[in-house]
Amino acid sequence: MIQNKIRGRAFRLVGLILGIIAVTVGTTSIIFSAVGMHQARLCKSCRKGADYQ
C-alpha cells in the first residue's frame, strides 16, 4: 500500500488563514474610508467642519 503524503499542509493552512485576515482587514479599511469621507463631506457645511478648515 503506497500512501502519498501531501507535504506543506501547514503552509497552506497558514496561507489560507492569512488570506482571510487580509481580505477582512482590506474590506474593513475600505468601509472605514468610505464612512470617513462621508463624514468629512457632511462636516463641510456644519460648524465643526468650519473649525477644522
mmCIF entry with sequence, helices, sheets and N, C-alpha, C, O atoms, coordinates in Angstrom:
data_MODEL
# 
_entry.id   MODEL 
# 
_entity.id                         1 
_entity.type                       polymer 
_entity.pdbx_number_of_molecules   1 
# 
_entity_poly.entity_id                      1 
_entity_poly.type                           'polypeptide(L)' 
_entity_poly.nstd_linkage                   no 
_entity_poly.nstd_monomer                   no 
_entity_poly.pdbx_seq_one_letter_code       MIQNKIRGRAFRLVGLILGIIAVTVGTTSIIFSAVGMHQARLCKSCRKGADYQ 
_entity_poly.pdbx_seq_one_letter_code_can   MIQNKIRGRAFRLVGLILGIIAVTVGTTSIIFSAVGMHQARLCKSCRKGADYQ 
_entity_poly.pdbx_strand_id                 A 
# 
loop_
_entity_poly_seq.entity_id 
_entity_poly_seq.num 
_entity_poly_seq.mon_id 
_entity_poly_seq.hetero 
1 1  MET n 
1 2  ILE n 
1 3  GLN n 
1 4  ASN n 
1 5  LYS n 
1 6  ILE n 
1 7  ARG n 
1 8  GLY n 
1 9  ARG n 
1 10 ALA n 
1 11 PHE n 
1 12 ARG n 
1 13 LEU n 
1 14 VAL n 
1 15 GLY n 
1 16 LEU n 
1 17 ILE n 
1 18 LEU n 
1 19 GLY n 
1 20 ILE n 
1 21 ILE n 
1 22 ALA n 
1 23 VAL n 
1 24 THR n 
1 25 VAL n 
1 26 GLY n 
1 27 THR n 
1 28 THR n 
1 29 SER n 
1 30 ILE n 
1 31 ILE n 
1 32 PHE n 
1 33 SER n 
1 34 ALA n 
1 35 VAL n 
1 36 GLY n 
1 37 MET n 
1 38 HIS n 
1 39 GLN n 
1 40 ALA n 
1 41 ARG n 
1 42 LEU n 
1 43 CYS n 
1 44 LYS n 
1 45 SER n 
1 46 CYS n 
1 47 ARG n 
1 48 LYS n 
1 49 GLY n 
1 50 ALA n 
1 51 ASP n 
1 52 TYR n 
1 53 GLN n 
# 
_struct_asym.id          A 
_struct_asym.entity_id   1 
# 
loop_
_struct_conf.conf_type_id 
_struct_conf.id 
_struct_conf.pdbx_PDB_helix_id 
_struct_conf.beg_label_comp_id 
_struct_conf.beg_label_asym_id 
_struct_conf.beg_label_seq_id 
_struct_conf.pdbx_beg_PDB_ins_code 
_struct_conf.end_label_comp_id 
_struct_conf.end_label_asym_id 
_struct_conf.end_label_seq_id 
_struct_conf.pdbx_end_PDB_ins_code 
_struct_conf.beg_auth_comp_id 
_struct_conf.beg_auth_asym_id 
_struct_conf.beg_auth_seq_id 
_struct_conf.end_auth_comp_id 
_struct_conf.end_auth_asym_id 
_struct_conf.end_auth_seq_id 
_struct_conf.pdbx_PDB_helix_class 
_struct_conf.details 
_struct_conf.pdbx_PDB_helix_length 
HELX_P HELX_P1 AA1 ARG A 9  ? CYS A 43 ? ARG A 9  CYS A 43 1 ? 35 
HELX_P HELX_P2 AA2 ARG A 47 ? TYR A 52 ? ARG A 47 TYR A 52 1 ? 6  
# 
_struct_conf_type.id          HELX_P 
_struct_conf_type.criteria    ? 
_struct_conf_type.reference   ? 
# 
loop_
_atom_site.group_PDB 
_atom_site.id 
_atom_site.type_symbol 
_atom_site.label_atom_id 
_atom_site.label_alt_id 
_atom_site.label_comp_id 
_atom_site.label_asym_id 
_atom_site.label_entity_id 
_atom_site.label_seq_id 
_atom_site.pdbx_PDB_ins_code 
_atom_site.Cartn_x 
_atom_site.Cartn_y 
_atom_site.Cartn_z 
_atom_site.occupancy 
_atom_site.B_iso_or_equiv 
_atom_site.pdbx_formal_charge 
_atom_site.auth_seq_id 
_atom_site.auth_comp_id 
_atom_site.auth_asym_id 
_atom_site.auth_atom_id 
_atom_site.pdbx_PDB_model_num 
ATOM 1   N N  . MET A 1 1  ? 0.840   -1.172 0.000  1.00 0.00 ? 1  MET A N  1 
ATOM 2   C CA . MET A 1 1  ? 0.000   0.000  0.000  1.00 0.00 ? 1  MET A CA 1 
ATOM 3   C C  . MET A 1 1  ? 0.893   1.245  0.000  1.00 0.00 ? 1  MET A C  1 
ATOM 4   O O  . MET A 1 1  ? 1.709   1.434  0.902  1.00 0.00 ? 1  MET A O  1 
ATOM 5   N N  . ILE A 1 2  ? 0.733   2.064  -0.991 1.00 0.00 ? 2  ILE A N  1 
ATOM 6   C CA . ILE A 1 2  ? 1.530   3.283  -1.117 1.00 0.00 ? 2  ILE A CA 1 
ATOM 7   C C  . ILE A 1 2  ? 0.670   4.465  -0.674 1.00 0.00 ? 2  ILE A C  1 
ATOM 8   O O  . ILE A 1 2  ? -0.440  4.673  -1.165 1.00 0.00 ? 2  ILE A O  1 
ATOM 9   N N  . GLN A 1 3  ? 1.212   5.221  0.257  1.00 0.00 ? 3  GLN A N  1 
ATOM 10  C CA . GLN A 1 3  ? 0.495   6.407  0.712  1.00 0.00 ? 3  GLN A CA 1 
ATOM 11  C C  . GLN A 1 3  ? 1.206   7.640  0.165  1.00 0.00 ? 3  GLN A C  1 
ATOM 12  O O  . GLN A 1 3  ? 2.416   7.800  0.329  1.00 0.00 ? 3  GLN A O  1 
ATOM 13  N N  . ASN A 1 4  ? 0.455   8.487  -0.471 1.00 0.00 ? 4  ASN A N  1 
ATOM 14  C CA . ASN A 1 4  ? 1.004   9.756  -0.962 1.00 0.00 ? 4  ASN A CA 1 
ATOM 15  C C  . ASN A 1 4  ? 0.738   10.822 0.087  1.00 0.00 ? 4  ASN A C  1 
ATOM 16  O O  . ASN A 1 4  ? -0.373  11.340 0.203  1.00 0.00 ? 4  ASN A O  1 
ATOM 17  N N  . LYS A 1 5  ? 1.770   11.138 0.841  1.00 0.00 ? 5  LYS A N  1 
ATOM 18  C CA . LYS A 1 5  ? 1.623   12.176 1.852  1.00 0.00 ? 5  LYS A CA 1 
ATOM 19  C C  . LYS A 1 5  ? 1.731   13.532 1.180  1.00 0.00 ? 5  LYS A C  1 
ATOM 20  O O  . LYS A 1 5  ? 2.629   13.782 0.376  1.00 0.00 ? 5  LYS A O  1 
ATOM 21  N N  . ILE A 1 6  ? 0.814   14.381 1.522  1.00 0.00 ? 6  ILE A N  1 
ATOM 22  C CA . ILE A 1 6  ? 0.836   15.735 0.974  1.00 0.00 ? 6  ILE A CA 1 
ATOM 23  C C  . ILE A 1 6  ? 1.653   16.595 1.924  1.00 0.00 ? 6  ILE A C  1 
ATOM 24  O O  . ILE A 1 6  ? 1.300   16.755 3.093  1.00 0.00 ? 6  ILE A O  1 
ATOM 25  N N  . ARG A 1 7  ? 2.739   17.143 1.418  1.00 0.00 ? 7  ARG A N  1 
ATOM 26  C CA . ARG A 1 7  ? 3.599   17.971 2.247  1.00 0.00 ? 7  ARG A CA 1 
ATOM 27  C C  . ARG A 1 7  ? 3.168   19.430 2.121  1.00 0.00 ? 7  ARG A C  1 
ATOM 28  O O  . ARG A 1 7  ? 2.556   19.834 1.133  1.00 0.00 ? 7  ARG A O  1 
ATOM 29  N N  . GLY A 1 8  ? 3.495   20.185 3.122  1.00 0.00 ? 8  GLY A N  1 
ATOM 30  C CA . GLY A 1 8  ? 3.188   21.604 3.104  1.00 0.00 ? 8  GLY A CA 1 
ATOM 31  C C  . GLY A 1 8  ? 1.783   21.928 3.540  1.00 0.00 ? 8  GLY A C  1 
ATOM 32  O O  . GLY A 1 8  ? 1.271   23.006 3.236  1.00 0.00 ? 8  GLY A O  1 
ATOM 33  N N  . ARG A 1 9  ? 1.145   21.009 4.251  1.00 0.00 ? 9  ARG A N  1 
ATOM 34  C CA . ARG A 1 9  ? -0.230  21.232 4.679  1.00 0.00 ? 9  ARG A CA 1 
ATOM 35  C C  . ARG A 1 9  ? -0.322  22.430 5.632  1.00 0.00 ? 9  ARG A C  1 
ATOM 36  O O  . ARG A 1 9  ? -1.264  23.219 5.561  1.00 0.00 ? 9  ARG A O  1 
ATOM 37  N N  . ALA A 1 10 ? 0.659   22.554 6.514  1.00 0.00 ? 10 ALA A N  1 
ATOM 38  C CA . ALA A 1 10 ? 0.657   23.669 7.463  1.00 0.00 ? 10 ALA A CA 1 
ATOM 39  C C  . ALA A 1 10 ? 0.822   25.006 6.741  1.00 0.00 ? 10 ALA A C  1 
ATOM 40  O O  . ALA A 1 10 ? 0.198   26.001 7.111  1.00 0.00 ? 10 ALA A O  1 
ATOM 41  N N  . PHE A 1 11 ? 1.671   25.020 5.705  1.00 0.00 ? 11 PHE A N  1 
ATOM 42  C CA . PHE A 1 11 ? 1.868   26.267 4.966  1.00 0.00 ? 11 PHE A CA 1 
ATOM 43  C C  . PHE A 1 11 ? 0.593   26.674 4.228  1.00 0.00 ? 11 PHE A C  1 
ATOM 44  O O  . PHE A 1 11 ? 0.268   27.859 4.148  1.00 0.00 ? 11 PHE A O  1 
ATOM 45  N N  . ARG A 1 12 ? -0.120  25.699 3.694  1.00 0.00 ? 12 ARG A N  1 
ATOM 46  C CA . ARG A 1 12 ? -1.374  26.023 3.021  1.00 0.00 ? 12 ARG A CA 1 
ATOM 47  C C  . ARG A 1 12 ? -2.416  26.519 3.999  1.00 0.00 ? 12 ARG A C  1 
ATOM 48  O O  . ARG A 1 12 ? -3.183  27.431 3.690  1.00 0.00 ? 12 ARG A O  1 
ATOM 49  N N  . LEU A 1 13 ? -2.448  25.921 5.179  1.00 0.00 ? 13 LEU A N  1 
ATOM 50  C CA . LEU A 1 13 ? -3.398  26.359 6.202  1.00 0.00 ? 13 LEU A CA 1 
ATOM 51  C C  . LEU A 1 13 ? -3.082  27.776 6.667  1.00 0.00 ? 13 LEU A C  1 
ATOM 52  O O  . LEU A 1 13 ? -3.980  28.606 6.803  1.00 0.00 ? 13 LEU A O  1 
ATOM 53  N N  . VAL A 1 14 ? -1.805  28.048 6.910  1.00 0.00 ? 14 VAL A N  1 
ATOM 54  C CA . VAL A 1 14 ? -1.396  29.392 7.318  1.00 0.00 ? 14 VAL A CA 1 
ATOM 55  C C  . VAL A 1 14 ? -1.686  30.397 6.199  1.00 0.00 ? 14 VAL A C  1 
ATOM 56  O O  . VAL A 1 14 ? -2.138  31.510 6.467  1.00 0.00 ? 14 VAL A O  1 
ATOM 57  N N  . GLY A 1 15 ? -1.432  30.013 4.965  1.00 0.00 ? 15 GLY A N  1 
ATOM 58  C CA . GLY A 1 15 ? -1.730  30.896 3.841  1.00 0.00 ? 15 GLY A CA 1 
ATOM 59  C C  . GLY A 1 15 ? -3.212  31.196 3.729  1.00 0.00 ? 15 GLY A C  1 
ATOM 60  O O  . GLY A 1 15 ? -3.600  32.326 3.434  1.00 0.00 ? 15 GLY A O  1 
ATOM 61  N N  . LEU A 1 16 ? -4.044  30.186 3.964  1.00 0.00 ? 16 LEU A N  1 
ATOM 62  C CA . LEU A 1 16 ? -5.490  30.395 3.921  1.00 0.00 ? 16 LEU A CA 1 
ATOM 63  C C  . LEU A 1 16 ? -5.936  31.334 5.032  1.00 0.00 ? 16 LEU A C  1 
ATOM 64  O O  . LEU A 1 16 ? -6.741  32.236 4.803  1.00 0.00 ? 16 LEU A O  1 
ATOM 65  N N  . ILE A 1 17 ? -5.413  31.122 6.230  1.00 0.00 ? 17 ILE A N  1 
ATOM 66  C CA . ILE A 1 17 ? -5.786  31.982 7.359  1.00 0.00 ? 17 ILE A CA 1 
ATOM 67  C C  . ILE A 1 17 ? -5.319  33.413 7.122  1.00 0.00 ? 17 ILE A C  1 
ATOM 68  O O  . ILE A 1 17 ? -6.073  34.357 7.355  1.00 0.00 ? 17 ILE A O  1 
ATOM 69  N N  . LEU A 1 18 ? -4.079  33.581 6.659  1.00 0.00 ? 18 LEU A N  1 
ATOM 70  C CA . LEU A 1 18 ? -3.579  34.936 6.386  1.00 0.00 ? 18 LEU A CA 1 
ATOM 71  C C  . LEU A 1 18 ? -4.347  35.598 5.244  1.00 0.00 ? 18 LEU A C  1 
ATOM 72  O O  . LEU A 1 18 ? -4.561  36.810 5.259  1.00 0.00 ? 18 LEU A O  1 
ATOM 73  N N  . GLY A 1 19 ? -4.754  34.816 4.268  1.00 0.00 ? 19 GLY A N  1 
ATOM 74  C CA . GLY A 1 19 ? -5.559  35.368 3.178  1.00 0.00 ? 19 GLY A CA 1 
ATOM 75  C C  . GLY A 1 19 ? -6.904  35.863 3.665  1.00 0.00 ? 19 GLY A C  1 
ATOM 76  O O  . GLY A 1 19 ? -7.361  36.932 3.261  1.00 0.00 ? 19 GLY A O  1 
ATOM 77  N N  . ILE A 1 20 ? -7.541  35.091 4.531  1.00 0.00 ? 20 ILE A N  1 
ATOM 78  C CA . ILE A 1 20 ? -8.833  35.507 5.089  1.00 0.00 ? 20 ILE A CA 1 
ATOM 79  C C  . ILE A 1 20 ? -8.671  36.771 5.923  1.00 0.00 ? 20 ILE A C  1 
ATOM 80  O O  . ILE A 1 20 ? -9.499  37.680 5.853  1.00 0.00 ? 20 ILE A O  1 
ATOM 81  N N  . ILE A 1 21 ? -7.599  36.826 6.715  1.00 0.00 ? 21 ILE A N  1 
ATOM 82  C CA . ILE A 1 21 ? -7.348  38.023 7.527  1.00 0.00 ? 21 ILE A CA 1 
ATOM 83  C C  . ILE A 1 21 ? -7.100  39.235 6.636  1.00 0.00 ? 21 ILE A C  1 
ATOM 84  O O  . ILE A 1 21 ? -7.603  40.323 6.920  1.00 0.00 ? 21 ILE A O  1 
ATOM 85  N N  . ALA A 1 22 ? -6.334  39.061 5.565  1.00 0.00 ? 22 ALA A N  1 
ATOM 86  C CA . ALA A 1 22 ? -6.032  40.178 4.658  1.00 0.00 ? 22 ALA A CA 1 
ATOM 87  C C  . ALA A 1 22 ? -7.299  40.700 3.987  1.00 0.00 ? 22 ALA A C  1 
ATOM 88  O O  . ALA A 1 22 ? -7.484  41.910 3.857  1.00 0.00 ? 22 ALA A O  1 
ATOM 89  N N  . VAL A 1 23 ? -8.161  39.795 3.566  1.00 0.00 ? 23 VAL A N  1 
ATOM 90  C CA . VAL A 1 23 ? -9.419  40.226 2.937  1.00 0.00 ? 23 VAL A CA 1 
ATOM 91  C C  . VAL A 1 23 ? -10.288 40.965 3.945  1.00 0.00 ? 23 VAL A C  1 
ATOM 92  O O  . VAL A 1 23 ? -10.904 41.977 3.608  1.00 0.00 ? 23 VAL A O  1 
ATOM 93  N N  . THR A 1 24 ? -10.343 40.475 5.162  1.00 0.00 ? 24 THR A N  1 
ATOM 94  C CA . THR A 1 24 ? -11.155 41.129 6.197  1.00 0.00 ? 24 THR A CA 1 
ATOM 95  C C  . THR A 1 24 ? -10.623 42.522 6.521  1.00 0.00 ? 24 THR A C  1 
ATOM 96  O O  . THR A 1 24 ? -11.395 43.476 6.620  1.00 0.00 ? 24 THR A O  1 
ATOM 97  N N  . VAL A 1 25 ? -9.316  42.641 6.687  1.00 0.00 ? 25 VAL A N  1 
ATOM 98  C CA . VAL A 1 25 ? -8.725  43.949 7.008  1.00 0.00 ? 25 VAL A CA 1 
ATOM 99  C C  . VAL A 1 25 ? -8.893  44.916 5.836  1.00 0.00 ? 25 VAL A C  1 
ATOM 100 O O  . VAL A 1 25 ? -9.182  46.095 6.040  1.00 0.00 ? 25 VAL A O  1 
ATOM 101 N N  . GLY A 1 26 ? -8.713  44.422 4.617  1.00 0.00 ? 26 GLY A N  1 
ATOM 102 C CA . GLY A 1 26 ? -8.892  45.282 3.444  1.00 0.00 ? 26 GLY A CA 1 
ATOM 103 C C  . GLY A 1 26 ? -10.310 45.791 3.316  1.00 0.00 ? 26 GLY A C  1 
ATOM 104 O O  . GLY A 1 26 ? -10.528 46.968 3.032  1.00 0.00 ? 26 GLY A O  1 
ATOM 105 N N  . THR A 1 27 ? -11.278 44.909 3.525  1.00 0.00 ? 27 THR A N  1 
ATOM 106 C CA . THR A 1 27 ? -12.685 45.310 3.444  1.00 0.00 ? 27 THR A CA 1 
ATOM 107 C C  . THR A 1 27 ? -13.029 46.306 4.543  1.00 0.00 ? 27 THR A C  1 
ATOM 108 O O  . THR A 1 27 ? -13.739 47.282 4.304  1.00 0.00 ? 27 THR A O  1 
ATOM 109 N N  . THR A 1 28 ? -12.523 46.056 5.747  1.00 0.00 ? 28 THR A N  1 
ATOM 110 C CA . THR A 1 28 ? -12.785 46.972 6.851  1.00 0.00 ? 28 THR A CA 1 
ATOM 111 C C  . THR A 1 28 ? -12.185 48.343 6.590  1.00 0.00 ? 28 THR A C  1 
ATOM 112 O O  . THR A 1 28 ? -12.808 49.360 6.894  1.00 0.00 ? 28 THR A O  1 
ATOM 113 N N  . SER A 1 29 ? -10.982 48.380 6.031  1.00 0.00 ? 29 SER A N  1 
ATOM 114 C CA . SER A 1 29 ? -10.358 49.678 5.759  1.00 0.00 ? 29 SER A CA 1 
ATOM 115 C C  . SER A 1 29 ? -11.118 50.444 4.681  1.00 0.00 ? 29 SER A C  1 
ATOM 116 O O  . SER A 1 29 ? -11.237 51.667 4.761  1.00 0.00 ? 29 SER A O  1 
ATOM 117 N N  . ILE A 1 30 ? -11.626 49.749 3.686  1.00 0.00 ? 30 ILE A N  1 
ATOM 118 C CA . ILE A 1 30 ? -12.420 50.417 2.647  1.00 0.00 ? 30 ILE A CA 1 
ATOM 119 C C  . ILE A 1 30 ? -13.704 50.979 3.242  1.00 0.00 ? 30 ILE A C  1 
ATOM 120 O O  . ILE A 1 30 ? -14.110 52.092 2.906  1.00 0.00 ? 30 ILE A O  1 
ATOM 121 N N  . ILE A 1 31 ? -14.342 50.217 4.121  1.00 0.00 ? 31 ILE A N  1 
ATOM 122 C CA . ILE A 1 31 ? -15.584 50.694 4.747  1.00 0.00 ? 31 ILE A CA 1 
ATOM 123 C C  . ILE A 1 31 ? -15.307 51.907 5.618  1.00 0.00 ? 31 ILE A C  1 
ATOM 124 O O  . ILE A 1 31 ? -16.041 52.893 5.552  1.00 0.00 ? 31 ILE A O  1 
ATOM 125 N N  . PHE A 1 32 ? -14.246 51.851 6.443  1.00 0.00 ? 32 PHE A N  1 
ATOM 126 C CA . PHE A 1 32 ? -13.925 52.998 7.300  1.00 0.00 ? 32 PHE A CA 1 
ATOM 127 C C  . PHE A 1 32 ? -13.547 54.219 6.473  1.00 0.00 ? 32 PHE A C  1 
ATOM 128 O O  . PHE A 1 32 ? -13.878 55.344 6.846  1.00 0.00 ? 32 PHE A O  1 
ATOM 129 N N  . SER A 1 33 ? -12.863 54.013 5.366  1.00 0.00 ? 33 SER A N  1 
ATOM 130 C CA . SER A 1 33 ? -12.500 55.130 4.500  1.00 0.00 ? 33 SER A CA 1 
ATOM 131 C C  . SER A 1 33 ? -13.743 55.779 3.904  1.00 0.00 ? 33 SER A C  1 
ATOM 132 O O  . SER A 1 33 ? -13.849 57.005 3.854  1.00 0.00 ? 33 SER A O  1 
ATOM 133 N N  . ALA A 1 34 ? -14.676 54.956 3.455  1.00 0.00 ? 34 ALA A N  1 
ATOM 134 C CA . ALA A 1 34 ? -15.910 55.492 2.873  1.00 0.00 ? 34 ALA A CA 1 
ATOM 135 C C  . ALA A 1 34 ? -16.726 56.244 3.915  1.00 0.00 ? 34 ALA A C  1 
ATOM 136 O O  . ALA A 1 34 ? -17.278 57.305 3.622  1.00 0.00 ? 34 ALA A O  1 
ATOM 137 N N  . VAL A 1 35 ? -16.807 55.709 5.127  1.00 0.00 ? 35 VAL A N  1 
ATOM 138 C CA . VAL A 1 35 ? -17.548 56.392 6.187  1.00 0.00 ? 35 VAL A CA 1 
ATOM 139 C C  . VAL A 1 35 ? -16.864 57.708 6.549  1.00 0.00 ? 35 VAL A C  1 
ATOM 140 O O  . VAL A 1 35 ? -17.538 58.717 6.759  1.00 0.00 ? 35 VAL A O  1 
ATOM 141 N N  . GLY A 1 36 ? -15.537 57.707 6.623  1.00 0.00 ? 36 GLY A N  1 
ATOM 142 C CA . GLY A 1 36 ? -14.804 58.930 6.942  1.00 0.00 ? 36 GLY A CA 1 
ATOM 143 C C  . GLY A 1 36 ? -14.967 59.997 5.874  1.00 0.00 ? 36 GLY A C  1 
ATOM 144 O O  . GLY A 1 36 ? -15.121 61.178 6.185  1.00 0.00 ? 36 GLY A O  1 
ATOM 145 N N  . MET A 1 37 ? -14.934 59.579 4.613  1.00 0.00 ? 37 MET A N  1 
ATOM 146 C CA . MET A 1 37 ? -15.135 60.544 3.534  1.00 0.00 ? 37 MET A CA 1 
ATOM 147 C C  . MET A 1 37 ? -16.547 61.121 3.573  1.00 0.00 ? 37 MET A C  1 
ATOM 148 O O  . MET A 1 37 ? -16.749 62.304 3.302  1.00 0.00 ? 37 MET A O  1 
ATOM 149 N N  . HIS A 1 38 ? -17.515 60.281 3.910  1.00 0.00 ? 38 HIS A N  1 
ATOM 150 C CA . HIS A 1 38 ? -18.901 60.755 4.009  1.00 0.00 ? 38 HIS A CA 1 
ATOM 151 C C  . HIS A 1 38 ? -19.041 61.747 5.156  1.00 0.00 ? 38 HIS A C  1 
ATOM 152 O O  . HIS A 1 38 ? -19.707 62.771 5.011  1.00 0.00 ? 38 HIS A O  1 
ATOM 153 N N  . GLN A 1 39 ? -18.420 61.454 6.294  1.00 0.00 ? 39 GLN A N  1 
ATOM 154 C CA . GLN A 1 39 ? -18.481 62.375 7.429  1.00 0.00 ? 39 GLN A CA 1 
ATOM 155 C C  . GLN A 1 39 ? -17.780 63.697 7.100  1.00 0.00 ? 39 GLN A C  1 
ATOM 156 O O  . GLN A 1 39 ? -18.249 64.768 7.486  1.00 0.00 ? 39 GLN A O  1 
ATOM 157 N N  . ALA A 1 40 ? -16.661 63.613 6.388  1.00 0.00 ? 40 ALA A N  1 
ATOM 158 C CA . ALA A 1 40 ? -15.946 64.838 6.020  1.00 0.00 ? 40 ALA A CA 1 
ATOM 159 C C  . ALA A 1 40 ? -16.793 65.685 5.074  1.00 0.00 ? 40 ALA A C  1 
ATOM 160 O O  . ALA A 1 40 ? -16.777 66.913 5.151  1.00 0.00 ? 40 ALA A O  1 
ATOM 161 N N  . ARG A 1 41 ? -17.522 65.035 4.193  1.00 0.00 ? 41 ARG A N  1 
ATOM 162 C CA . ARG A 1 41 ? -18.390 65.774 3.275  1.00 0.00 ? 41 ARG A CA 1 
ATOM 163 C C  . ARG A 1 41 ? -19.533 66.433 4.032  1.00 0.00 ? 41 ARG A C  1 
ATOM 164 O O  . ARG A 1 41 ? -19.923 67.556 3.711  1.00 0.00 ? 41 ARG A O  1 
ATOM 165 N N  . LEU A 1 42 ? -20.072 65.752 5.028  1.00 0.00 ? 42 LEU A N  1 
ATOM 166 C CA . LEU A 1 42 ? -21.159 66.327 5.826  1.00 0.00 ? 42 LEU A CA 1 
ATOM 167 C C  . LEU A 1 42 ? -20.664 67.498 6.660  1.00 0.00 ? 42 LEU A C  1 
ATOM 168 O O  . LEU A 1 42 ? -21.406 68.455 6.878  1.00 0.00 ? 42 LEU A O  1 
ATOM 169 N N  . CYS A 1 43 ? -19.424 67.439 7.131  1.00 0.00 ? 43 CYS A N  1 
ATOM 170 C CA . CYS A 1 43 ? -18.921 68.474 8.030  1.00 0.00 ? 43 CYS A CA 1 
ATOM 171 C C  . CYS A 1 43 ? -18.476 69.738 7.301  1.00 0.00 ? 43 CYS A C  1 
ATOM 172 O O  . CYS A 1 43 ? -18.127 70.726 7.948  1.00 0.00 ? 43 CYS A O  1 
ATOM 173 N N  . LYS A 1 44 ? -18.482 69.728 5.978  1.00 0.00 ? 44 LYS A N  1 
ATOM 174 C CA . LYS A 1 44 ? -18.103 70.953 5.268  1.00 0.00 ? 44 LYS A CA 1 
ATOM 175 C C  . LYS A 1 44 ? -19.092 72.082 5.555  1.00 0.00 ? 44 LYS A C  1 
ATOM 176 O O  . LYS A 1 44 ? -18.716 73.253 5.589  1.00 0.00 ? 44 LYS A O  1 
ATOM 177 N N  . SER A 1 45 ? -20.344 71.722 5.760  1.00 0.00 ? 45 SER A N  1 
ATOM 178 C CA . SER A 1 45 ? -21.361 72.754 5.971  1.00 0.00 ? 45 SER A CA 1 
ATOM 179 C C  . SER A 1 45 ? -21.694 72.942 7.448  1.00 0.00 ? 45 SER A C  1 
ATOM 180 O O  . SER A 1 45 ? -22.397 73.894 7.787  1.00 0.00 ? 45 SER A O  1 
ATOM 181 N N  . CYS A 1 46 ? -21.225 72.084 8.328  1.00 0.00 ? 46 CYS A N  1 
ATOM 182 C CA . CYS A 1 46 ? -21.556 72.247 9.742  1.00 0.00 ? 46 CYS A CA 1 
ATOM 183 C C  . CYS A 1 46 ? -20.500 73.083 10.448 1.00 0.00 ? 46 CYS A C  1 
ATOM 184 O O  . CYS A 1 46 ? -19.441 73.370 9.891  1.00 0.00 ? 46 CYS A O  1 
ATOM 185 N N  . ARG A 1 47 ? -20.801 73.464 11.670 1.00 0.00 ? 47 ARG A N  1 
ATOM 186 C CA . ARG A 1 47 ? -19.901 74.331 12.421 1.00 0.00 ? 47 ARG A CA 1 
ATOM 187 C C  . ARG A 1 47 ? -18.579 73.648 12.721 1.00 0.00 ? 47 ARG A C  1 
ATOM 188 O O  . ARG A 1 47 ? -17.529 74.288 12.674 1.00 0.00 ? 47 ARG A O  1 
ATOM 189 N N  . LYS A 1 48 ? -18.613 72.358 13.030 1.00 0.00 ? 48 LYS A N  1 
ATOM 190 C CA . LYS A 1 48 ? -17.394 71.626 13.358 1.00 0.00 ? 48 LYS A CA 1 
ATOM 191 C C  . LYS A 1 48 ? -16.470 71.570 12.147 1.00 0.00 ? 48 LYS A C  1 
ATOM 192 O O  . LYS A 1 48 ? -15.252 71.665 12.298 1.00 0.00 ? 48 LYS A O  1 
ATOM 193 N N  . GLY A 1 49 ? -17.026 71.418 10.956 1.00 0.00 ? 49 GLY A N  1 
ATOM 194 C CA . GLY A 1 49 ? -16.216 71.386 9.748  1.00 0.00 ? 49 GLY A CA 1 
ATOM 195 C C  . GLY A 1 49 ? -15.534 72.710 9.489  1.00 0.00 ? 49 GLY A C  1 
ATOM 196 O O  . GLY A 1 49 ? -14.409 72.743 8.991  1.00 0.00 ? 49 GLY A O  1 
ATOM 197 N N  . ALA A 1 50 ? -16.201 73.801 9.821  1.00 0.00 ? 50 ALA A N  1 
ATOM 198 C CA . ALA A 1 50 ? -15.603 75.114 9.643  1.00 0.00 ? 50 ALA A CA 1 
ATOM 199 C C  . ALA A 1 50 ? -14.427 75.331 10.598 1.00 0.00 ? 50 ALA A C  1 
ATOM 200 O O  . ALA A 1 50 ? -13.466 76.027 10.270 1.00 0.00 ? 50 ALA A O  1 
ATOM 201 N N  . ASP A 1 51 ? -14.518 74.727 11.778 1.00 0.00 ? 51 ASP A N  1 
ATOM 202 C CA . ASP A 1 51 ? -13.404 74.836 12.731 1.00 0.00 ? 51 ASP A CA 1 
ATOM 203 C C  . ASP A 1 51 ? -12.170 74.110 12.229 1.00 0.00 ? 51 ASP A C  1 
ATOM 204 O O  . ASP A 1 51 ? -11.053 74.565 12.475 1.00 0.00 ? 51 ASP A O  1 
ATOM 205 N N  . TYR A 1 52 ? -12.334 73.016 11.548 1.00 0.00 ? 52 TYR A N  1 
ATOM 206 C CA . TYR A 1 52 ? -11.187 72.215 11.083 1.00 0.00 ? 52 TYR A CA 1 
ATOM 207 C C  . TYR A 1 52 ? -10.589 72.757 9.796  1.00 0.00 ? 52 TYR A C  1 
ATOM 208 O O  . TYR A 1 52 ? -9.453  72.415 9.466  1.00 0.00 ? 52 TYR A O  1 
ATOM 209 N N  . GLN A 1 53 ? -11.308 73.583 9.065  1.00 0.00 ? 53 GLN A N  1 
ATOM 210 C CA . GLN A 1 53 ? -10.782 74.086 7.801  1.00 0.00 ? 53 GLN A CA 1 
ATOM 211 C C  . GLN A 1 53 ? -9.914  75.256 7.995  1.00 0.00 ? 53 GLN A C  1 
ATOM 212 O O  . GLN A 1 53 ? -9.389  75.803 7.025  1.00 0.00 ? 53 GLN A O  1 
# 
